[in-house]
């Protein structure tokens, strides 16, 4: 079974983190919510308290097939300024494991020296801060082992792309059907 981690600072965008966790678990992908703080209790950008499964310092990175960074402020800043987070993102990128960042958190990819090697997207208005090999103005961009997405309203599309990457198109289509995506996606 594949296993990914969703990194949780404080001040992350809750819908971006939890949509990935929920949809991936529906797809039978094991997901750990991993706090980058010294506390399992994390607080999202909209004051929702989420208890993480583990602390980053306690995980065995070799157990994971991917890492996900949600956006939000100040969460994105906490992620991009944490040397351990940057090390994980760069290592996963180099090892061709999944690296997925949504909203403002592609700034973490820039800080980890990953963005310059990929085509990607980011929250509107932050494009000028990025150094993508090529910026693409799409809801979700899959480029080799990196998935980027624009923001809260694209969180479901982001999650489906992660599922397709890890578990295949058939599973992604099943989860789309189970979550009634056919009502909102053309």
C-alpha positions in Angstrom: 0.0 0.0 0.0 1.3 3.5 -0.9 1.8 6.0 1.9 2.0 9.8 1.8 2.4 12.5 4.4 0.7 15.9 4.5 2.8 18.4 6.3 1.0 20.6 8.8 2.5 23.8 10.1 0.3 26.2 11.9 -1.8 28.5 9.7 -2.3 26.1 6.8 -5.4 26.2 4.5 -7.6 23.5 6.1 -9.5 22.5 3.0 -6.3 21.9 1.0 -4.9 19.6 3.7 -8.0 17.7 4.7 -9.4 17.2 1.2 -6.2 15.4 0.3 -6.3 13.3 3.5 -10.0 12.4 3.1 -9.9 11.6 -0.7 -6.7 9.7 -0.5 -7.9 7.6 2.4 -11.1 6.8 0.4 -8.7 5.6 -2.3 -7.0 3.3 0.2 -3.8 5.4 0.2 -2.3 5.5 3.7 -1.9 9.1 4.8 -0.2 10.6 7.8 -0.9 14.1 8.9 2.6 15.2 10.1 3.1 18.3 12.3 6.2 20.3 11.6 5.9 21.9 15.0 6.7 20.3 18.3 3.1 19.6 19.0 0.6 17.2 17.5 -2.2 19.8 17.8 -2.1 22.1 14.8 -4.2 25.1 14.1 -5.3 26.0 10.6 -5.6 29.4 8.9 -9.2 29.5 9.9 -8.8 28.5 13.5 -9.7 24.8 13.0 -7.7 22.6 15.4 -6.4 19.4 13.8 -4.5 16.7 15.7 -1.7 15.4 13.5 -0.8 11.7 13.5 2.9 12.3 14.0 5.6 14.8 14.4 8.1 15.3 11.5 11.0 14.5 13.8 9.4 11.0 14.5 8.8 9.8 10.9 10.9 7.4 9.0 11.1 9.1 5.6 11.7 5.8 3.8 8.2 4.7 4.7 6.6 7.4 2.4 6.0 7.6 -1.3 5.1 11.2 -1.3 4.8 14.5 0.5 2.1 17.1 0.3 2.3 20.8 1.3 -1.0 22.8 1.8 -1.0 26.5 1.3 -2.3 29.2 3.6 -0.7 32.0 5.6 1.4 31.9 7.7 1.6 28.2 7.1 3.4 28.5 3.8 6.0 30.7 5.3 6.5 28.3 8.2 7.0 25.4 5.7 9.4 27.3 3.4 11.5 28.5 6.3 11.9 25.1 7.9 15.1 23.4 6.9 13.8 20.0 7.7 10.8 20.5 5.4 13.1 21.8 2.6 15.3 18.7 3.0 12.3 16.3 2.8 10.9 18.1 -0.3 14.2 18.1 -2.1 15.0 14.5 -1.1 11.6 13.3 -2.4 12.0 15.2 -5.6 15.5 13.8 -6.2 14.3 10.3 -5.4 11.4 10.7 -7.9 8.8 10.4 -5.1 5.6 12.4 -5.3 5.9 16.1 -4.3 2.6 17.9 -4.3 2.0 21.6 -3.4 -1.1 23.7 -3.6 -2.0 27.4 -3.3 0.9 29.4 -2.0 3.0 26.4 -1.0 4.8 26.0 -4.3 6.9 28.7 -2.7 8.3 25.8 -0.7 9.4 24.2 -3.9 11.3 27.4 -4.8 13.0 27.4 -1.4 13.9 23.7 -1.8 15.4 24.4 -5.2 12.8 22.3 -7.0 10.7 24.8 -8.8 13.4 25.8 -11.3 13.3 22.2 -12.7 9.5 21.9 -13.2 6.5 23.4 -14.9 3.9 24.4 -12.4 1.3 26.7 -11.0 0.6 28.7 -7.9 -2.1 30.9 -6.3 -2.9 33.8 -8.6 -0.8 36.8 -7.9 2.2 34.9 -6.7 3.5 33.9 -10.1 6.1 36.7 -10.0 7.7 35.2 -6.9 8.3 31.9 -8.5 11.1 30.6 -10.7 9.3 27.7 -12.4 11.0 26.4 -15.6 7.6 27.3 -17.0 4.6 28.8 -15.3 1.2 27.2 -16.4 -2.1 28.9 -15.7 -4.0 25.8 -15.0 -6.0 24.5 -12.0 -3.6 21.5 -11.6 -0.3 20.8 -13.2 1.3 17.4 -13.1 5.0 17.5 -14.2 7.0 14.3 -13.7 6.8 13.6 -10.0 5.5 17.0 -9.0 1.9 18.2 -8.7 1.0 21.8 -8.2 -2.4 23.5 -7.9 -3.9 27.0 -7.5 -5.9 27.1 -4.3 -8.9 26.1 -2.1 -11.4 25.6 -4.9 -9.0 23.4 -6.8 -8.3 21.1 -3.7 -10.6 18.3 -5.0 -8.9 18.4 -8.4 -5.5 18.4 -6.7 -6.6 15.3 -4.6 -7.8 13.5 -7.7 -4.5 14.1 -9.4 -2.6 12.8 -6.4 -4.8 9.7 -6.4 -4.3 9.1 -10.1 -0.5 9.5 -9.7 -0.3 7.0 -6.8 -3.2 4.6 -7.4 -4.0 4.9 -11.1 -6.6 6.4 -13.3 -9.2 3.8 -12.4 -9.1 4.5 -8.7 -9.2 8.3 -9.3 -12.3 7.8 -11.5 -13.9 5.7 -8.7 -13.2 8.4 -6.1 -14.6 11.1 -8.5 -17.7 9.0 -8.9 -18.0 8.3 -5.1 -17.6 12.0 -4.3 -20.0 13.2 -7.0 -17.5 15.0 -9.1 -19.6 14.4 -12.2 -22.0 17.1 -10.9 -19.3 19.8 -10.9 -16.6 18.7 -13.3 -17.2 18.7 -17.1 
